Amino acid sequence: MKKIILAFLASIALVSTAQTYENKYQRSVSDLMADVQKKFNVRFKYNVDTVGKSLPYADFRIRPYSIETTLDNICKYFDWNWWKQSDNLYKIKPYEYPRRHEAEGKMMLDYLSTLYSDKTSWEARRDSLRREVRQRLELDTFLDSCVVTKDKKGNVLRPVTLSKVRKHDGYTTQNICIELTPGQHLFGTIYASLKKGKHALIVCPDGHWPYRYRKDEQQRLGTLARMGAVCVDFDLYGWGESEREVGAEAHHTSRAHVYQAACGYILLDYMLKNRNDIDPERVGVCGGSGGGTHTVLLSLLDERVKASAPIVHLASHFDGGCPCESGKPIQLSAGGTCEPELAAVMAPKPMLIVSDGGDWTSSVPTLEFPYLQRIYGFYGAKENVRNVHLQKERHDFGPNKRQAVYDFFIDVFGLDRSMLDESKITIEPDEQLKSIYK
């Protein structure tokens, strides 16, 4: 009798949990994903909460021929996305508006390529991008809010504080502080050549590595200065010295996007107008990671830039994961764009893209670089855009990436290769590189 009762109860449970049209074939997400793992012999790592969630038409979303189509069908219902981590490991994450799959990047570049077929049609698109990116960034509104005075001739004067110059082997360092908006400052360091005459200017937006005081940044800017350039970097908004003024959370805001863009723009303007050792025909921008984002942006915003080097940054499927890179909706400009198209605004001026096999730039040799070559080809200048791809390396600004930067600026700005020696660089302590402003 007991066995009969248990069988009866089991049959009730089966009926109550059966997937039917009436209950929209509902299933627990946790159970469904467990089945998917077994079916495709994969593992999932979750950055989302699946507890208590169920999915209608659950088993109909499984495509036996494709794990990725299956994941698309499941994830999009919850506004999630999947990212392949290895051959059999997938991460399930919330939707991220700046990040897409490589296949989507290709589709975007294919679409954009239909909009222009020659120099004339490209330049019409380029001009629209320049105008609308500036508008969506709200750069002019920000610049109007900055602290400035004017001299008798109407020239704009900014509140600038410079430290004493520190002399090293073949170059000098000097800290610079500019008050941008009331109570908020740009903090940076100028690395200048000891050679006489006019020098190339290289503005160096920083990335999300630990502050601009780190060793590899001092090595890069000091070496470029020894070879005959004047380089200047600056803190991210809410990082380094800026964190003292606005706090770390301020970095993760849309204001950080326009503030950092304005830092590069204002520094370039200040250096050209206030130093007599700068050659205005040799102005470059070079930054890595998030600094690569702002390298592209400054190159687009300011036509005085003559050469651009975004390092471990460029991808058609990633706009930069921090609000300081994508806080303002500039990717919606001109009906929709992406980083390679924004970078292409530089054409036909020299541009170096350094990529590697260990981050989102792994697609550059086969996807983004050919796209850029096509744009440069409208000017008969394919050789002016170059890609150094380091397949075995990961996301950093290591020695091989710095060497690519040195080679590029030696070539395009005529720097002195005989002065290329990172061992000659004095690595100053953090406090030495901070502004005298308190």
VOPAGU-2260 file (C-alpha; in pm, 1 decimal, decimal comma):
REM VOPAGU-2260
SITE   aa  ch    i         X         Y         Z
SITE  MET   A    0       0,0       0,0       0,0
SITE  LYS   A    1     286,1     233,8      91,0
SITE  LYS   A    2     448,6     177,6    -250,3
SITE  ILE   A    3     120,5     257,6    -425,2
SITE  ILE   A    4      84,0     586,1    -235,1
SITE  LEU   A    5     441,5     688,6    -313,4
SITE  ALA   A    6     394,1     608,8    -681,3
SITE  PHE   A    7      72,1     812,0    -683,6
SITE  LEU   A    8     241,9    1111,4    -520,0
SITE  ALA   A    9     528,6    1088,0    -767,3
SITE  SER   A   10     284,7    1088,2   -1056,3
SITE  ILE   A   11     117,6    1403,9    -915,6
SITE  ALA   A   12     455,8    1573,2    -884,6
SITE  LEU   A   13     543,7    1479,7   -1240,6
SITE  VAL   A   14     218,5    1625,7   -1371,5
SITE  SER   A   15     255,9    1942,8   -1162,5
SITE  THR   A   16     610,3    2006,9   -1290,7
SITE  ALA   A   17     551,5    1891,9   -1648,7
SITE  GLN   A   18     633,6    2144,4   -1920,0
SITE  THR   A   19     320,5    2225,8   -2113,2
SITE  TYR   A   20     193,7    2493,0   -2341,7
SITE  GLU   A   21     -24,1    2620,0   -2057,2
SITE  ASN   A   22     275,8    2690,8   -1833,1
SITE  LYS   A   23     489,5    2810,9   -2126,3
SITE  TYR   A   24     728,0    2517,0   -2079,5
SITE  GLN   A   25     876,7    2691,3   -1776,5
SITE  ARG   A   26    1196,5    2560,3   -1621,8
SITE  SER   A   27    1431,6    2668,5   -1347,1
SITE  VAL   A   28    1727,4    2853,9   -1498,6
SITE  SER   A   29    1965,7    2668,6   -1267,0
SITE  ASP   A   30    1835,2    2330,3   -1384,9
SITE  LEU   A   31    1837,0    2435,6   -1749,5
SITE  MET   A   32    2195,8    2561,8   -1733,1
SITE  ALA   A   33    2304,2    2241,6   -1562,4
SITE  ASP   A   34    2157,0    2045,9   -1855,1
SITE  VAL   A   35    2325,4    2274,8   -2107,2
SITE  GLN   A   36    2662,1    2219,4   -1938,8
SITE  LYS   A   37    2620,9    1843,0   -1971,7
SITE  LYS   A   38    2491,6    1855,4   -2326,8
SITE  PHE   A   39    2780,6    2067,2   -2460,2
SITE  ASN   A   40    3048,6    1954,1   -2213,7
SITE  VAL   A   41    3115,9    2309,0   -2095,3
SITE  ARG   A   42    3135,5    2495,9   -1764,0
SITE  PHE   A   43    2975,6    2824,5   -1662,6
SITE  LYS   A   44    3111,2    3095,0   -1434,2
SITE  TYR   A   45    2840,2    3329,1   -1310,7
SITE  ASN   A   46    2852,6    3703,7   -1246,3
SITE  VAL   A   47    2471,4    3702,5   -1224,7
SITE  ASP   A   48    2224,1    3556,4    -976,4
SITE  THR   A   49    2018,5    3267,8   -1111,6
SITE  VAL   A   50    1847,2    3178,4    -782,1
SITE  GLY   A   51    1468,7    3171,2    -809,7
SITE  LYS   A   52    1468,3    3257,3   -1180,9
SITE  SER   A   53    1272,8    3054,4   -1434,3
SITE  LEU   A   54    1261,0    3070,5   -1810,4
SITE  PRO   A   55     960,9    3022,8   -2042,4
SITE  TYR   A   56     998,9    2793,0   -2343,7
SITE  ALA   A   57    1325,3    2687,4   -2181,9
SITE  ASP   A   58    1418,5    2373,2   -2374,2
SITE  PHE   A   59    1312,5    2528,7   -2703,4
SITE  ARG   A   60    1597,0    2778,2   -2658,0
SITE  ILE   A   61    1856,3    2502,1   -2679,5
SITE  ARG   A   62    2014,6    2464,2   -3022,3
SITE  PRO   A   63    2191,7    2127,3   -3040,8
SITE  TYR   A   64    2429,2    2256,3   -3307,8
SITE  SER   A   65    2555,7    2564,0   -3118,7
SITE  ILE   A   66    2637,1    2637,9   -2755,7
SITE  GLU   A   67    2668,9    3006,9   -2836,0
SITE  THR   A   68    2330,2    3037,0   -3005,9
SITE  THR   A   69    2184,5    2849,5   -2709,3
SITE  LEU   A   70    2343,0    3097,8   -2469,5
SITE  ASP   A   71    2216,9    3389,0   -2679,3
SITE  ASN   A   72    1862,8    3255,0   -2652,9
SITE  ILE   A   73    1885,8    3212,0   -2277,2
SITE  CYS   A   74    2084,8    3519,6   -2177,7
SITE  LYS   A   75    1899,1    3782,1   -2377,4
SITE  TYR   A   76    1575,6    3704,9   -2193,0
SITE  PHE   A   77    1740,2    3829,5   -1870,7
SITE  ASP   A   78    1957,2    4104,2   -2027,3
SITE  TRP   A   79    2266,8    3893,8   -1965,9
SITE  ASN   A   80    2552,3    3814,5   -2197,8
SITE  TRP   A   81    2808,9    3537,9   -2228,1
SITE  TRP   A   82    3183,8    3558,7   -2282,0
SITE  LYS   A   83    3405,2    3270,5   -2382,5
SITE  GLN   A   84    3696,7    3239,2   -2139,5
SITE  SER   A   85    3855,6    2921,9   -2280,3
SITE  ASP   A   86    3759,4    2623,4   -2494,2
SITE  ASN   A   87    3503,2    2496,6   -2244,9
SITE  LEU   A   88    3452,1    2781,8   -1995,1
SITE  TYR   A   89    3192,4    3056,0   -2043,2
SITE  LYS   A   90    3130,5    3353,3   -1815,5
SITE  ILE   A   91    2769,6    3469,1   -1776,9
SITE  LYS   A   92    2757,6    3843,1   -1705,5
SITE  PRO   A   93    2508,3    4130,3   -1702,9
SITE  TYR   A   94    2469,5    4316,5   -2032,7
SITE  GLU   A   95    2747,2    4571,9   -2087,9
SITE  TYR   A   96    2674,6    4845,6   -2339,4
SITE  PRO   A   97    3040,9    4913,7   -2434,2
SITE  ARG   A   98    3130,1    4546,7   -2489,2
SITE  ARG   A   99    3024,3    4320,6   -2776,2
SITE  HIS   A  100    3137,5    3996,4   -2933,2
SITE  GLU   A  101    3402,0    4002,9   -3203,5
SITE  ALA   A  102    3148,5    3887,1   -3463,2
SITE  GLU   A  103    2939,0    4196,0   -3384,4
SITE  GLY   A  104    3246,0    4412,5   -3430,0
SITE  LYS   A  105    3297,6    4265,6   -3774,5
SITE  MET   A  106    2935,1    4330,4   -3866,5
SITE  MET   A  107    2971,4    4691,7   -3752,7
SITE  LEU   A  108    3285,2    4748,7   -3957,6
SITE  ASP   A  109    3123,7    4582,0   -4259,1
SITE  TYR   A  110    2825,1    4815,8   -4221,4
SITE  LEU   A  111    3039,1    5126,4   -4177,7
SITE  SER   A  112    3241,1    5033,5   -4484,8
SITE  THR   A  113    2924,4    5058,8   -4696,9
SITE  LEU   A  114    2892,6    5427,5   -4604,0
SITE  TYR   A  115    3203,4    5542,5   -4792,2
SITE  SER   A  116    3386,6    5420,7   -5097,8
SITE  ASP   A  117    3634,2    5700,9   -5161,8
SITE  LYS   A  118    3806,2    5999,7   -5004,4
SITE  THR   A  119    3516,0    6237,8   -5067,9
SITE  SER   A  120    3246,5    6022,4   -4907,4
SITE  TRP   A  121    3478,3    5931,6   -4619,1
SITE  GLU   A  122    3562,1    6295,1   -4543,9
SITE  ALA   A  123    3192,7    6386,2   -4530,8
SITE  ARG   A  124    3148,0    6108,9   -4273,7
SITE  ARG   A  125    3466,1    6217,0   -4090,4
SITE  ASP   A  126    3344,0    6573,1   -4054,7
SITE  SER   A  127    3010,4    6454,3   -3914,4
SITE  LEU   A  128    3192,9    6236,5   -3661,1
SITE  ARG   A  129    3417,8    6520,8   -3547,0
SITE  ARG   A  130    3124,8    6755,0   -3501,2
SITE  GLU   A  131    2888,4    6514,0   -3327,5
SITE  VAL   A  132    3145,0    6348,9   -3099,5
SITE  ARG   A  133    3236,5    6692,5   -2968,5
SITE  GLN   A  134    2868,7    6772,3   -2911,9
SITE  ARG   A  135    2787,0    6443,4   -2737,8
SITE  LEU   A  136    3096,6    6474,3   -2522,7
SITE  GLU   A  137    2977,6    6825,2   -2427,4
SITE  LEU   A  138    3335,8    6942,2   -2445,3
SITE  ASP   A  139    3259,2    7304,5   -2527,2
SITE  THR   A  140    3015,5    7332,2   -2236,3
SITE  PHE   A  141    3289,1    7197,9   -2009,2
SITE  LEU   A  142    3552,5    7433,7   -2150,5
SITE  ASP   A  143    3316,1    7726,8   -2094,4
SITE  SER   A  144    3298,5    7627,9   -1725,3
SITE  CYS   A  145    3677,8    7632,3   -1683,1
SITE  VAL   A  146    3865,7    7893,1   -1482,7
SITE  VAL   A  147    4031,1    8136,3   -1725,3
SITE  THR   A  148    4131,4    8497,5   -1751,4
SITE  LYS   A  149    4231,2    8695,9   -2057,5
SITE  ASP   A  150    4521,5    8928,1   -2120,7
SITE  LYS   A  151    4497,8    9266,0   -2290,9
SITE  LYS   A  152    4511,4    9098,3   -2632,2
SITE  GLY   A  153    4223,8    8863,8   -2546,1
SITE  ASN   A  154    4441,3    8554,9   -2511,7
SITE  VAL   A  155    4311,9    8290,4   -2269,7
SITE  LEU   A  156    4522,9    8250,0   -1955,3
SITE  ARG   A  157    4484,8    7949,5   -1724,8
SITE  PRO   A  158    4589,1    7928,8   -1358,7
SITE  VAL   A  159    4907,5    7720,5   -1388,8
SITE  THR   A  160    5157,2    7615,0   -1121,6
SITE  LEU   A  161    5492,5    7465,4   -1221,4
SITE  SER   A  162    5741,4    7298,0    -989,1
SITE  LYS   A  163    6115,4    7344,8   -1005,3
SITE  VAL   A  164    6283,1    7165,1   -1294,2
SITE  ARG   A  165    6468,6    6844,9   -1196,9
SITE  LYS   A  166    6764,5    6754,6   -1419,2
SITE  HIS   A  167    6845,7    6394,4   -1516,5
SITE  ASP   A  168    7062,4    6216,4   -1775,3
SITE  GLY   A  169    6958,3    6378,6   -2102,9
SITE  TYR   A  170    6618,8    6508,0   -1987,8
SITE  THR   A  171    6434,7    6703,5   -1718,5
SITE  THR   A  172    6113,2    6655,3   -1525,1
SITE  GLN   A  173    5879,2    6924,2   -1398,8
SITE  ASN   A  174    5535,4    6890,9   -1240,2
SITE  ILE   A  175    5245,5    7091,3   -1378,0
SITE  CYS   A  176    4913,5    7179,0   -1215,1
SITE  ILE   A  177    4635,0    7365,2   -1396,3
SITE  GLU   A  178    4309,6    7465,4   -1227,5
SITE  LEU   A  179    4038,9    7356,7   -1470,6
SITE  THR   A  180    3713,6    7416,2   -1286,2
SITE  PRO   A  181    3689,6    7588,7    -946,5
SITE  GLY   A  182    3872,5    7370,5    -693,0
SITE  GLN   A  183    3953,0    7091,4    -942,1
SITE  HIS   A  184    4291,5    7059,6   -1107,5
SITE  LEU   A  185    4483,1    6883,5   -1381,4
SITE  PHE   A  186    4793,7    6717,4   -1235,6
SITE  GLY   A  187    5078,4    6604,1   -1458,4
SITE  THR   A  188    5450,6    6589,6   -1523,8
SITE  ILE   A  189    5649,8    6731,7   -1816,0
SITE  TYR   A  190    5947,9    6526,0   -1939,5
SITE  ALA   A  191    6162,0    6749,5   -2160,8
SITE  SER   A  192    6470,1    6693,4   -2374,8
SITE  LEU   A  193    6793,5    6869,2   -2283,9
SITE  LYS   A  194    6873,7    6910,8   -2652,6
SITE  LYS   A  195    6856,2    7263,3   -2791,7
SITE  GLY   A  196    6604,1    7365,8   -3053,6
SITE  LYS   A  197    6245,2    7270,7   -3132,8
SITE  HIS   A  198    6114,0    6936,7   -3009,9
SITE  ALA   A  199    5827,3    6703,9   -3084,5
SITE  LEU   A  200    5542,9    6722,9   -2830,6
SITE  ILE   A  201    5384,0    6394,4   -2718,5
SITE  VAL   A  202    5077,2    6412,0   -2492,4
SITE  CYS   A  203    5042,8    6087,1   -2295,5
SITE  PRO   A  204    4697,7    6015,7   -2147,0
SITE  ASP   A  205    4723,6    5760,9   -1865,0
SITE  GLY   A  206    4546,8    5423,3   -1849,2
SITE  HIS   A  207    4402,1    5226,5   -1560,2
SITE  TRP   A  208    4730,9    5085,2   -1437,8
SITE  PRO   A  209    4843,3    5199,4   -1090,2
SITE  TYR   A  210    4887,4    5573,7   -1139,6
SITE  ARG   A  211    5115,2    5773,4   -1367,2
SITE  TYR   A  212    5406,4    5749,1   -1120,2
SITE  ARG   A  213    5471,4    5384,6   -1205,3
SITE  LYS   A  214    5807,2    5272,0   -1342,5
SITE  ASP   A  215    5707,5    5184,6   -1700,2
SITE  GLU   A  216    5548,2    5526,5   -1757,1
SITE  GLN   A  217    5856,4    5707,3   -1629,5
SITE  GLN   A  218    6072,2    5484,4   -1851,5
SITE  ARG   A  219    5861,8    5556,0   -2160,7
SITE  LEU   A  220    5828,6    5932,4   -2120,9
SITE  GLY   A  221    6185,4    5976,6   -2000,7
SITE  THR   A  222    6324,8    5776,3   -2292,6
SITE  LEU   A  223    6119,2    5970,3   -2548,2
SITE  ALA   A  224    6246,4    6292,4   -2388,3
SITE  ARG   A  225    6608,3    6173,7   -2402,5
SITE  MET   A  226    6557,9    6104,8   -2773,5
SITE  GLY   A  227    6441,7    6461,1   -2836,8
SITE  ALA   A  228    6073,9    6496,1   -2741,1
SITE  VAL   A  229    5879,2    6686,7   -2479,2
SITE  CYS   A  230    5622,6    6456,2   -2318,5
SITE  VAL   A  231    5347,8    6535,1   -2069,5
SITE  ASP   A  232    5114,2    6299,4   -1884,2
SITE  PHE   A  233    4828,2    6362,1   -1642,3
SITE  ASP   A  234    4627,9    6188,0   -1370,9
SITE  LEU   A  235    4296,5    6022,8   -1446,4
SITE  TYR   A  236    3999,4    6202,5   -1289,2
SITE  GLY   A  237    3957,2    6062,0    -938,0
SITE  TRP   A  238    4297,8    5885,2    -946,3
SITE  GLY   A  239    4630,5    5993,2    -801,5
SITE  GLU   A  240    4630,7    6354,7    -690,5
SITE  SER   A  241    4287,0    6409,8    -841,6
SITE  GLU   A  242    4144,5    6155,6    -595,2
SITE  ARG   A  243    4229,9    6394,6    -310,6
SITE  GLU   A  244    3995,5    6653,7    -458,6
SITE  VAL   A  245    3699,9    6453,8    -587,0
SITE  GLY   A  246    3727,8    6104,0    -435,1
SITE  ALA   A  247    3778,2    5769,9    -609,1
SITE  GLU   A  248    3410,2    5724,1    -696,2
SITE  ALA   A  249    3418,3    6032,4    -917,5
SITE  HIS   A  250    3625,3    5833,2   -1165,7
SITE  HIS   A  251    3326,3    5609,7   -1237,8
SITE  THR   A  252    3107,5    5889,1   -1370,4
SITE  SER   A  253    3031,8    6044,1   -1706,5
SITE  ARG   A  254    3208,1    6360,5   -1587,9
SITE  ALA   A  255    3534,3    6164,1   -1590,4
SITE  HIS   A  256    3493,4    6111,5   -1966,1
SITE  VAL   A  257    3473,8    6479,5   -2054,0
SITE  TYR   A  258    3719,3    6584,7   -1779,5
SITE  GLN   A  259    3995,0    6354,8   -1906,0
SITE  ALA   A  260    3928,9    6453,5   -2266,8
SITE  ALA   A  261    3957,3    6818,3   -2161,1
SITE  CYS   A  262    4286,1    6747,5   -1977,6
SITE  GLY   A  263    4449,5    6624,9   -2297,4
SITE  TYR   A  264    4300,2    6907,8   -2501,7
SITE  ILE   A  265    4403,9    7181,1   -2255,4
SITE  LEU   A  266    4753,6    7038,9   -2200,5
SITE  LEU   A  267    4817,2    7026,0   -2573,9
SITE  ASP   A  268    4694,0    7382,7   -2609,6
SITE  TYR   A  269    4898,1    7506,1   -2313,8
SITE  MET   A  270    5221,0    7339,9   -2428,2
SITE  LEU   A  271    5192,7    7479,8   -2781,4
SITE  LYS   A  272    5112,6    7831,9   -2668,5
SITE  ASN   A  273    5341,2    7866,4   -2368,2
SITE  ARG   A  274    5664,5    7688,9   -2458,3
SITE  ASN   A  275    5906,2    7805,0   -2726,0
SITE  ASP   A  276    6075,8    7464,2   -2757,6
SITE  ILE   A  277    5783,8    7287,0   -2929,2
SITE  ASP   A  278    5760,4    7215,9   -3301,9
SITE  PRO   A  279    5387,4    7247,3   -3387,3
SITE  GLU   A  280    5436,7    7022,8   -3691,2
SITE  ARG   A  281    5542,4    6733,8   -3465,0
SITE  VAL   A  282    5259,3    6681,6   -3216,4
SITE  GLY   A  283    5172,4    6328,3   -3111,3
SITE  VAL   A  284    4947,1    6144,2   -2867,6
SITE  CYS   A  285    5028,7    5807,6   -2710,5
SITE  GLY   A  286    4850,8    5612,1   -2436,7
SITE  GLY   A  287    4769,0    5254,6   -2345,9
SITE  SER   A  288    4444,0    5083,7   -2246,7
SITE  GLY   A  289    4211,9    5360,9   -2121,3
SITE  GLY   A  290    4486,9    5601,2   -2223,4
SITE  GLY   A  291    4447,7    5454,1   -2571,9
SITE  THR   A  292    4080,9    5554,8   -2564,9
SITE  HIS   A  293    4179,2    5912,9   -2490,9
SITE  THR   A  294    4456,4    5896,3   -2751,0
SITE  VAL   A  295    4192,1    5824,1   -3013,2
SITE  LEU   A  296    3962,3    6091,6   -2871,1
SITE  LEU   A  297    4223,5    6368,9   -2858,6
SITE  SER   A  298    4340,4    6280,9   -3210,0
SITE  LEU   A  299    3982,4    6323,4   -3328,9
SITE  LEU   A  300    3910,0    6643,7   -3135,9
SITE  ASP   A  301    4226,6    6837,7   -3216,8
SITE  GLU   A  302    4353,3    6858,3   -3573,6
SITE  ARG   A  303    4690,3    6984,5   -3445,5
SITE  VAL   A  304    4773,6    6620,4   -3361,2
SITE  LYS   A  305    5006,6    6488,8   -3632,8
SITE  ALA   A  306    5066,3    6130,0   -3512,9
SITE  SER   A  307    4870,4    5892,1   -3291,6
SITE  ALA   A  308    4964,4    5572,1   -3106,7
SITE  PRO   A  309    4680,3    5395,7   -2920,2
SITE  ILE   A  310    4834,6    5097,5   -2740,0
SITE  VAL   A  311    4647,8    4776,2   -2635,1
SITE  HIS   A  312    4318,1    4953,0   -2685,0
SITE  LEU   A  313    4169,0    4947,7   -3032,4
SITE  ALA   A  314    3877,4    4709,6   -3101,6
SITE  SER   A  315    3554,0    4730,7   -3297,7
SITE  HIS   A  316    3374,3    4533,7   -3026,7
SITE  PHE   A  317    3487,8    4721,6   -2715,1
SITE  ASP   A  318    3452,4    5093,3   -2641,5
SITE  GLY   A  319    3630,4    5084,7   -2305,5
SITE  GLY   A  320    3466,8    4941,1   -1997,4
SITE  CYS   A  321    3498,6    5246,1   -1769,0
SITE  PRO   A  322    3272,5    5554,0   -1768,4
SITE  CYS   A  323    3588,0    5763,0   -1813,3
SITE  GLU   A  324    3602,1    5607,3   -2162,7
SITE  SER   A  325    3234,3    5563,7   -2248,0
SITE  GLY   A  326    3041,5    5775,7   -1997,6
SITE  LYS   A  327    2922,9    6011,7   -2269,7
SITE  PRO   A  328    2735,4    5849,8   -2561,9
SITE  ILE   A  329    2987,6    5935,3   -2831,2
SITE  GLN   A  330    2952,3    5590,8   -2994,5
SITE  LEU   A  331    2599,6    5694,0   -3099,8
SITE  SER   A  332    2743,2    5974,4   -3312,7
SITE  ALA   A  333    2655,5    5996,6   -3680,7
SITE  GLY   A  334    2404,4    5712,7   -3653,7
SITE  GLY   A  335    2644,1    5480,5   -3470,5
SITE  THR   A  336    3020,3    5433,5   -3472,6
SITE  CYS   A  337    3301,3    5243,9   -3298,4
SITE  GLU   A  338    3663,2    5296,9   -3193,3
SITE  PRO   A  339    3833,5    5201,5   -3524,0
SITE  GLU   A  340    3618,4    5448,6   -3715,0
SITE  LEU   A  341    3693,6    5721,1   -3459,8
SITE  ALA   A  342    4063,5    5637,0   -3492,4
SITE  ALA   A  343    4037,7    5653,1   -3872,3
SITE  VAL   A  344    3962,8    6025,6   -3848,4
SITE  MET   A  345    4344,7    6059,9   -3824,6
SITE  ALA   A  346    4390,3    5943,2   -4183,3
SITE  PRO   A  347    4623,3    5997,9   -4362,8
SITE  LYS   A  348    4845,4    6108,7   -4070,5
SITE  PRO   A  349    5073,9    5842,7   -3913,8
SITE  MET   A  350    4917,0    5602,3   -3666,6
SITE  LEU   A  351    5055,5    5304,5   -3473,7
SITE  ILE   A  352    4830,0    5038,6   -3323,7
SITE  VAL   A  353    4992,3    4794,9   -3081,5
SITE  SER   A  354    4785,4    4485,0   -3005,5
SITE  ASP   A  355    4837,3    4150,4   -2834,7
SITE  GLY   A  356    4688,6    3802,6   -2811,9
SITE  GLY   A  357    4584,2    3829,4   -2448,8
SITE  ASP   A  358    4308,3    4091,8   -2454,5
SITE  TRP   A  359    4032,3    4233,2   -2676,6
SITE  THR   A  360    4291,1    4363,2   -2926,6
SITE  SER   A  361    4364,4    4008,4   -3043,9
SITE  SER   A  362    4137,1    4074,1   -3343,6
SITE  VAL   A  363    4332,9    4376,8   -3470,3
SITE  PRO   A  364    4549,1    4204,0   -3738,1
SITE  THR   A  365    4252,3    4040,2   -3909,9
SITE  LEU   A  366    3970,1    4285,6   -3841,6
SITE  GLU   A  367    4047,3    4642,1   -3730,2
SITE  PHE   A  368    4380,8    4687,0   -3911,0
SITE  PRO   A  369    4248,4    4591,5   -4258,3
SITE  TYR   A  370    3956,2    4830,0   -4202,6
SITE  LEU   A  371    4197,1    5115,6   -4122,7
SITE  GLN   A  372    4417,0    5028,3   -4419,7
SITE  ARG   A  373    4114,6    5069,9   -4645,3
SITE  ILE   A  374    4048,9    5422,1   -4512,1
SITE  TYR   A  375    4415,9    5516,6   -4545,4
SITE  GLY   A  376    4403,7    5370,3   -4894,5
SITE  PHE   A  377    4160,9    5648,0   -4995,6
SITE  TYR   A  378    4463,1    5880,0   -4958,9
SITE  GLY   A  379    4716,7    5641,7   -5114,1
SITE  ALA   A  380    4875,2    5620,7   -4769,5
SITE  LYS   A  381    4831,1    5264,2   -4643,5
SITE  GLU   A  382    5190,1    5267,8   -4520,9
SITE  ASN   A  383    5103,3    5546,0   -4274,4
SITE  VAL   A  384    4902,4    5314,2   -4051,5
SITE  ARG   A  385    5094,3    5029,4   -3893,9
SITE  ASN   A  386    5020,3    4745,3   -3653,6
SITE  VAL   A  387    5264,4    4575,2   -3418,5
SITE  HIS   A  388    5091,6    4261,2   -3293,5
SITE  LEU   A  389    5241,0    4067,9   -3001,6
SITE  GLN   A  390    5048,3    3742,4   -3006,2
SITE  LYS   A  391    5208,5    3588,9   -2697,4
SITE  GLU   A  392    5171,8    3897,4   -2479,2
SITE  ARG   A  393    4892,4    4024,5   -2259,0
SITE  HIS   A  394    4739,7    4355,7   -2153,6
SITE  ASP   A  395    5023,2    4579,1   -2032,4
SITE  PHE   A  396    5270,9    4845,7   -2145,4
SITE  GLY   A  397    5570,5    4612,5   -2133,4
SITE  PRO   A  398    5914,5    4644,1   -2299,1
SITE  ASN   A  399    5810,6    4523,5   -2645,5
SITE  LYS   A  400    5516,6    4763,4   -2653,7
SITE  ARG   A  401    5736,6    5052,2   -2545,4
SITE  GLN   A  402    5992,2    4955,4   -2811,3
SITE  ALA   A  403    5720,7    4973,9   -3077,2
SITE  VAL   A  404    5636,2    5325,3   -2955,2
SITE  TYR   A  405    6001,8    5432,5   -2967,5
SITE  ASP   A  406    6043,6    5296,5   -3320,9
SITE  PHE   A  407    5728,9    5477,2   -3436,0
SITE  PHE   A  408    5822,1    5819,6   -3302,4
SITE  ILE   A  409    6183,2    5782,9   -3415,7
SITE  ASP   A  410    6043,7    5724,7   -3763,2
SITE  VAL   A  411    5770,6    5990,0   -3781,9
SITE  PHE   A  412    5928,4    6265,4   -3567,3
SITE  GLY   A  413    6297,5    6205,0   -3633,1
SITE  LEU   A  414    6393,2    6131,0   -3272,4
SITE  ASP   A  415    6750,6    6029,3   -3191,6
SITE  ARG   A  416    6775,6    5649,3   -3166,7
SITE  SER   A  417    7125,1    5672,0   -3019,4
SITE  MET   A  418    6968,0    5807,5   -2699,3
SITE  LEU   A  419    6735,6    5507,4   -2659,6
SITE  ASP   A  420    6844,6    5356,3   -2328,2
SITE  GLU   A  421    6586,3    5292,4   -2056,2
SITE  SER   A  422    6860,7    5218,3   -1802,4
SITE  LYS   A  423    6944,8    5591,1   -1806,0
SITE  ILE   A  424    6603,0    5685,5   -1670,7
SITE  THR   A  425    6581,3    5800,9   -1309,8
SITE  ILE   A  426    6278,7    5639,8   -1144,5
SITE  GLU   A  427    6155,6    5913,3    -915,9
SITE  PRO   A  428    5950,4    5838,3    -603,3
SITE  ASP   A  429    5576,1    5901,3    -621,6
SITE  GLU   A  430    5589,7    6209,3    -402,1
SITE  GLN   A  431    5849,5    6369,9    -629,4
SITE  LEU   A  432    5609,5    6354,5    -923,1
SITE  LYS   A  433    5318,7    6510,2    -737,0
SITE  SER   A  434    5225,8    6872,2    -777,7
SITE  ILE   A  435    5336,3    7140,4    -535,2
SITE  TYR   A  436    4969,9    7242,7    -517,3
SITE  LYS   A  437    4821,1    7147,9    -177,5
